[in-house]
Amino acid sequence: MLPDEFVPALRSALTRASFTVDDVYALLGDDAHRALGRNQTVPALRATRGGGPLATLVRLFALQVPVARADADAALPELVEPLVAAGMLAASGSEVRALVDVRPYGDESHDWWIVCDSTPGLDSGGQSSRPMDPEHVLGISEASSSLAQLTVRAPVGRALDIGTGCGVQALHLAQHAREVVATDVNPRALAMASLTARLNGLDAEVRDGSLFDPVAGEAFDLIATNPPFVISPPGSEMLVYRDSGMPGDSVVRHLVENADTHLTDGGWCQILANWAHRAGTDWQDQVGEWLGGRPVDAWILQRELVDPAAYVEMWLADAGLATAPDYVQRYDAWLDWFAAERIEGIGFGWLSLRKTAATPVHRLEEWTGEIAPPVGPAIADWGRRTDLLRALDDAALLDHAFQQAPDLVEETRGPVGAEHPETIVVRLQQGVRRGRQVDTVEAGLVGASDGDLTSGQILDALASLLDRDAHDLRRIYAPSVRELAEDGFLT
Ligand SMILES: C[S@@+](CC[C@H](N)C(=O)[O-])C[C@H]1O[C@@H](n2cnc3c(N)ncnc32)[C@H](O)[C@@H]1O
């Protein structure tokens, strides 16, 4: 990749051309932008006919078409030769084309660039018709964004990104960590992640090695990893961005079983993962076994359960094998292997582990319902509430002044014009958009939880209002207070 001496010039050229998410969007317009999201370039080619440095960069990198050498020189002054020498561009005659992708990326407050491999399968009906290069370095995938919004974003000292790829997680981590270490086993990924960091003026130490090997004996305040978690048969050719080479779901097991030894007290390890559902075994038991007696609290959300056939189809298409001559044999062999392994389904989900010195709390649940990203703040809140609730017995719990979650809304249902609703549901609007049907007492309790009155005081007031025995109400509703707090309705 590009040597350091040329990086400032590349950053300046991209900045001067206004090669940002917003300006590329403005140039392309809605339709062409959406078409490009479907890997279709024709509308974007039409939208960039007008020329200029921004259009040249879009054509070169996003649309993967050759551009005139003069246009490339205008967009990337004095950089074409160094980029050719670095293997990022190829020049032939009067034309230049890209060998990698440099793409704008950002959030509300940042304009960044990511260096990765070019998107495969443009203009091929949504499916790549060429097998993927085993060392392909992915750009921003749905999984990348999923982990980025899941990550707890408190300021920390040291952060680790395992399997950094193009360096996207490291980029996010560098915004709130004093020190970032990014690892990978693919030399091409390491080079790209390093350039991504340098191009954005960020410090990330890039290290070669598998899983925790490059950080033996070190501890971090935050580990974020989107590992190669695809569950594929042994012996099939490996794509390093998705296949770990370890059997079944043992790459995730390894991460879970070793995270605590690389975490500081209170440190988080957040993992995107697949796990196998084996005949006769409950997924919660299996993943719970990995957690064992390790000193970590864990909140594990299964977001999706895919059947074996759908899983195989998805990953064969991802590998560019949907039109391969041996597609049927590969499909069949993968299903044979699932059957031999008694794998009946594949769970996809999010694991958030936090090192604790107290008795660990594990919450493993299926949540296929709505999510309002980012989920990271809800995970951080869960950690704080877990510490609080663990320390409070029922009496102490009722002496605590909770506050209703700031994003909570009440949904009522019943006949139009009725004096009282038939059902009341309280629902969170941010993060995991959980709802809970509450009775009159619980609704009153949540409604009056303002951070000043304790839950016990509110229950006593409700007892007198509803003409109920105060002692009874405290005894009956202490478990509700705990559940409402565990689920985040009370904070
Ligand atoms: C799914 S990609 C994630 C890339 C990026 N972090 C993201 O979030 O988009 C998985 C990455 O893990 C790397 N990888 C594969 N096997 C690994 C291993 N044993 N140890 C560390 N990284 C590995 C791959 O090269 C790839 O870059």
The ligand as an SDF file (V2000), in Angstrom:
LIG
                    3D

 27 29  0  0  0  0  0  0  0  0999 V2000
  -15.8280  -10.3280    8.7780 C   0  0  0  0  0  0  0  0  0  0  0  0
  -14.2550   -9.6080    8.5440 S   0  0  0  0  0  0  0  0  0  0  0  0
  -14.4030   -8.1710    9.5820 C   0  0  0  0  0  0  0  0  0  0  0  0
  -13.6810   -6.9740    9.0380 C   0  0  0  0  0  0  0  0  0  0  0  0
  -13.9220   -5.6810    9.8210 C   0  0  0  0  0  0  0  0  0  0  0  0
  -13.4400   -5.7730   11.1720 N   0  0  0  0  0  0  0  0  0  0  0  0
  -15.3820   -5.2900    9.8290 C   0  0  0  0  0  0  0  0  0  0  0  0
  -15.9540   -5.1660   10.9160 O   0  0  0  0  0  0  0  0  0  0  0  0
  -15.9530   -5.1170    8.7570 O   0  0  0  0  0  0  0  0  0  0  0  0
  -13.2280  -10.7020    9.4880 C   0  0  0  0  0  0  0  0  0  0  0  0
  -11.7610  -10.3470    9.5030 C   0  0  0  0  0  0  0  0  0  0  0  0
  -11.0620  -11.3010   10.3310 O   0  0  0  0  0  0  0  0  0  0  0  0
   -9.8360  -11.6410    9.7270 C   0  0  0  0  0  0  0  0  0  0  0  0
   -9.4270  -12.9600   10.2250 N   0  0  0  0  0  0  0  0  0  0  0  0
   -9.6500  -14.1770    9.6970 C   0  0  0  0  0  0  0  0  0  0  0  0
   -9.1460  -15.1390   10.4850 N   0  0  0  0  0  0  0  0  0  0  0  0
   -8.5970  -14.5060   11.5590 C   0  0  0  0  0  0  0  0  0  0  0  0
   -7.9140  -14.9480   12.7170 C   0  0  0  0  0  0  0  0  0  0  0  0
   -7.7230  -16.2380   12.9640 N   0  0  0  0  0  0  0  0  0  0  0  0
   -7.4730  -14.0150   13.5910 N   0  0  0  0  0  0  0  0  0  0  0  0
   -7.6740  -12.6940   13.3710 C   0  0  0  0  0  0  0  0  0  0  0  0
   -8.3210  -12.2220   12.2830 N   0  0  0  0  0  0  0  0  0  0  0  0
   -8.7720  -13.1160   11.3900 C   0  0  0  0  0  0  0  0  0  0  0  0
  -10.1220  -11.5950    8.2520 C   0  0  0  0  0  0  0  0  0  0  0  0
   -8.9450  -11.4500    7.4960 O   0  0  0  0  0  0  0  0  0  0  0  0
  -11.0820  -10.4000    8.1620 C   0  0  0  0  0  0  0  0  0  0  0  0
  -10.3570   -9.2210    7.9460 O   0  0  0  0  0  0  0  0  0  0  0  0
  1  2  1  0
  2  3  1  0
  2 10  1  0
  3  4  1  0
  4  5  1  0
  5  6  1  0
  5  7  1  0
  7  8  2  0
  7  9  1  0
 10 11  1  0
 11 12  1  0
 11 26  1  0
 12 13  1  0
 13 14  1  0
 13 24  1  0
 14 15  1  0
 14 23  1  0
 15 16  2  0
 16 17  1  0
 17 18  1  0
 17 23  2  0
 18 19  1  0
 18 20  2  0
 20 21  1  0
 21 22  2  0
 22 23  1  0
 24 25  1  0
 24 26  1  0
 26 27  1  0
M  CHG  2   2   1   9  -1
M  END
$$$$
